[in-house]
Amino acid sequence: MAPSQDLLARVERLRALFLDETRGDRTLGDYWRDDGDLAAYDAVLGARIGWKWDAVLAECRDRGLPRADGLRVLDHGCGSGIAARRFVRAFGAGSVSCHDRSPRAAAFAARALQAEFAGVPAHAVDRVDGLQPDVLLVSHVLGELDADAEASLRALIARSRCAILVEPGSRAVSRRLSALRDALVGEFHVVAPCPHRAACPALADAADWCHFFAPPGPEAFTNGDFVRTARALGIDARALPYSFVVLSREPVAVAPPAHRVLGRPRLDKHAATVQLCTAARLADTVVEKRTAPALWRTLKKAPAGVRSLPAP
Ligand SMILES: C[S@@+](CC[C@H](N)C(=O)[O-])C[C@H]1O[C@@H](n2cnc3c(N)ncnc32)[C@H](O)[C@@H]1O
C-alpha cells in the first residue's frame, strides 16, 4: 500500500527541521506535536537510527561489553525510544528510564519499550539531575544541545558507569562528539571505536572527522511499507553515516584493535585507500587488489565488515 500523505508530511517536516543548515547555533524548540509525529519518526527515521545502533552494539559485543541484565538503563533525549529498544534487545536491562525534554516523547518511548519487552520495567522520568545510570544511552541529541545542556549531559555521563553515544556522521556533530570524548576520556576506558585513549587525532585537522557507515537491516529492502515510504521521501536507506563513542568505568574483556578503520574506503580499479585512526594521527593505508584480492573485494562490497587493518 502507498504510504499515507499524513505519514509523509510528518516525516518531511521533521527531516526539514533536522537538516536545516540555516539554524546555526540556534537550538530547536520542542517539535513533537503529538504521538503521530513520534510514530511517523519511529517508522522511518527511527528505523535508520536503529540500524546504526545495531552496528554499534555489535562492535560493543565484540569488545566484550557485558550484558546489562539487572542494570539501570537511561535513554537521554529518547524521542520515540529506538535506542533503548535496540539496546535492550541486544544487551538486556533491569529497568529503563526514558527522559526527554518533551514529556510526550518520554511517555511514548516508555510505552513502546513496555510493548516490546513486557518483562523489563520502563518509565518516563522528567529530570535526570540525581540519576546515576549504570548504562546511559544518548542518540542523535548532541546537535540539539546548547552549551548549558551539553554541560549537563557531560555531568550525567560522568555519573554513569557506561555511556553509549551515537550521533549522525556529519562533520560538525562528529567533531563535537570527539571533543566531548576527549574531555571525559581520563575518567573512562574507551570501549569503541577508539583504539587508544590519546587525544582524538581527527580533531587535529579541521577537514577530518571520525565517522562510519552502518549497513541497513534487511527490512530496508524486504519491508514493502518501508521501501515505498523511503522512495517517496527520497531517503537513501543505504547511506547510514554515524559517529559514536562508548565509554566504560570498567575495562572490557577484549583489547581494542591496533588501528580503527574510519569512513569509507576510496576505491579505484587497482586499490582501496583506507583511513585509519592510530594514537599518533590519522593515516591512509592502501590495499592492493593484486596482492590482497579477498580483502579488496570485502572493502568494495561490505566495507563495514572491516574495522581494523595494519597501519602503513
Ligand atoms: C533527533 S531526536 C533523537 C531521538 C532519539 N534519541 C533517536 O535517536 O531516535 C532528539 C531528541 O532529543 C530531545 N532533546 C533535545 N534537547 C534536549 C534536552 N536539552 N534534554 C533532553 N532531551 C532533549 C528532543 O526532544 C528529541 O526527542
The ligand as a Tripos MOL2 file, in Angstrom:
@<TRIPOS>MOLECULE
LIG
   27    29     1     0     0
SMALL
NO_CHARGES

@<TRIPOS>ATOM
      1 C1         16.6640   13.7730   16.7860 C.3       1 LIG1
      2 S1         15.7780   13.3250   18.2030 S.3       1 LIG1
      3 C2         16.5250   11.7690   18.5840 C.3       1 LIG1
      4 C3         15.5940   10.9000   19.3640 C.3       1 LIG1
      5 C4         16.1450    9.5290   19.7200 C.3       1 LIG1
      6 N1         17.1690    9.6170   20.7290 N.3       1 LIG1
      7 C5         16.6370    8.8040   18.4960 C.2       1 LIG1
      8 O1         17.8350    8.5480   18.3500 O.co2     1 LIG1
      9 O2         15.8020    8.4590   17.6560 O.co2     1 LIG1
     10 C6         16.4660   14.3370   19.5080 C.3       1 LIG1
     11 C7         15.6970   14.2360   20.8150 C.3       1 LIG1
     12 O3         16.3930   14.9860   21.8220 O.3       1 LIG1
     13 C8         15.4370   15.6740   22.6060 C.3       1 LIG1
     14 N2         16.1080   16.8110   23.2570 N.ar      1 LIG1
     15 C9         16.5930   17.9220   22.6720 C.ar      1 LIG1
     16 N3         17.1680   18.7210   23.6040 N.ar      1 LIG1
     17 C10        17.0560   18.0760   24.7850 C.ar      1 LIG1
     18 C11        17.4700   18.3880   26.1260 C.ar      1 LIG1
     19 N4         18.0860   19.5390   26.4060 N.pl3     1 LIG1
     20 N5         17.1790   17.4830   27.0960 N.ar      1 LIG1
     21 C12        16.5340   16.3370   26.8040 C.ar      1 LIG1
     22 N6         16.1250   15.9960   25.5570 N.ar      1 LIG1
     23 C13        16.3780   16.8530   24.5710 C.ar      1 LIG1
     24 C14        14.3710   16.0650   21.6150 C.3       1 LIG1
     25 O4         13.1420   16.3850   22.2300 O.3       1 LIG1
     26 C15        14.2920   14.8240   20.7560 C.3       1 LIG1
     27 O5         13.3970   13.8840   21.2720 O.3       1 LIG1
@<TRIPOS>BOND
     1     1     2 1
     2     2     3 1
     3     2    10 1
     4     3     4 1
     5     4     5 1
     6     5     6 1
     7     5     7 1
     8     7     8 2
     9     7     9 1
    10    10    11 1
    11    11    12 1
    12    11    26 1
    13    12    13 1
    14    13    14 1
    15    13    24 1
    16    14    15 ar
    17    14    23 ar
    18    15    16 ar
    19    16    17 ar
    20    17    18 ar
    21    17    23 ar
    22    18    19 1
    23    18    20 ar
    24    20    21 ar
    25    21    22 ar
    26    22    23 ar
    27    24    25 1
    28    24    26 1
    29    26    27 1
@<TRIPOS>SUBSTRUCTURE
     1 LIG1         1 GROUP 0 **** ****
